[in-house]
């Protein structure tokens, strides 16, 4: 193999008298470099978009959410509250009520998701989503609406000229004789606007826990869910076990990943699709290696006959061109990774590509992307080199 490697390096790095061979080799090398760089840049860019998308879930969603397993609500006693606060690994928790309601303003109606939160709702979440105005007071009839809800119904912040009402159907049976008899309502004031994403902005309104309990007829110990924030490095298994003991296994416990299962599946599927598409582009680019090696074999046919006549085996001659392709792949792959890292580094430092005037295109520089890009080009390069070297079987080295 050392002999084959020596000859392969001579053939690759020595200029051929045939300019066409030089050009074909150069094009093959550039294809590897650009293909590897493109794959690395795309993987880094997609990881940046993925991190950017999931960043909102870290602000708006809890680490764990306790939901009822059968009914629509959970009973939470003072003893259970005390036990929740004593769970190892739980930094804080808040109780919430979530329900579909009808919001109206001056003859306009919109079905929205009402999320009622208590005074322990994480300040980090409030600071990250509240873009204008104030947060709700627990003892006042107030709401904080999404920008989309505000635009659809046409009300602003502290707009006393607009009458905003929340309507909830009254429980019971029998014939409905009037709208007033069918719905329980509450007049509220919008004191702030939040922004999370387009879907939530157009469908959610926050209010206090007391307001929701009044509208829905919930007793003070009845809630829809409990949201928990864990300390960094907390043991998930221990937290789940403690929660199950407190509520006698009558609950469902969901982590942040489980709460956003559809989003994670979509992002992972898109990541795989992007990788496969650019791998296909690399495969097409690596056909240049096959062509380059075949042309080199044809060009060096007389030299190969000489090598064969002095005792070099056909396998060793095959290895010459196999090693040539491998060397070209490794060098081109490393150069491509270097160029890709430079591009990503420049984007991180200087925000060369902007999505909006204030938001740079997000990218992430990860070691795993180096490994994925290099292994992909290396494995494909091995296959291409082996396929090209097999063409020697068709050549006759004796007259």
Number of C-alpha atoms within 10 A of each C-alpha: 12 10 12 20 18 13 17 22 16 13 16 19 12 10 11 15 8 10 10 12 18 18 13 18 22 15 16 24 25 18 24 29 26 20 27 31 27 20 29 30 26 20 26 24 18 20 20 17 17 20 14 15 15 16 11 15 18 13 18 16 18 21 22 23 22 22 20 19 13 10 10 14 18 22 14 17 12 9 9 14 14 10 14 19 14 13 18 14 17 20 14 17 22 18 23 21 26 19 15 15 21 18 24 17 17 13 8 11 16 16 16 19 18 23 21 25 25 18 13 11 17 19 10 11 16 15 12 14 17 18 15 14 15 17 20 22 14 16 10 13 18 23 27 27 29 26 25 20 22 21 13 13 17 12 21 19 17 14 12 11 9 14 15 23 17 23 21 19 17 15 10 7 6 5 8 10 8 8 9 12 11 16 17 17 19 18 13 18 22 27 20 23 25 26 18 18 14 11 11 18 19 22 18 22 24 24 26 25 22 19 20 25 17 14 18 18 13 16 11 13 12 18 24 20 23 21 23 24 17 20 13 9 7 13 13 15 8 13 19 17 12 17 20 16 11 17 16 9 13 17 20 16 21 17 18 15 16 14 17 14 11 11 16 16 12 11 17 13 12 14 16 12 12 16 20 13 12 18 19 12 15 22 19 13 20 25 17 21 29 22 18 26 27 20 17 20 22 13 14 13 16 12 12 19 17 13 16 16 12 8 8 15 12 16 14 17 22 20 23 25 29 25 23 25 28 23 20 23 29 19 14 25 28 19 19 27 26 17 19 25 19 14 15 23 15 13 18 17 8 10 17 12 14 12 10 8 7 7 10 15 16 21 23 21 19 13 9 11 19 23 12 15 24 23 14 18 25 21 13 18 27 18 17 23 30 19 15 23 23 16 15 19 10 7 14 10 16 8 4
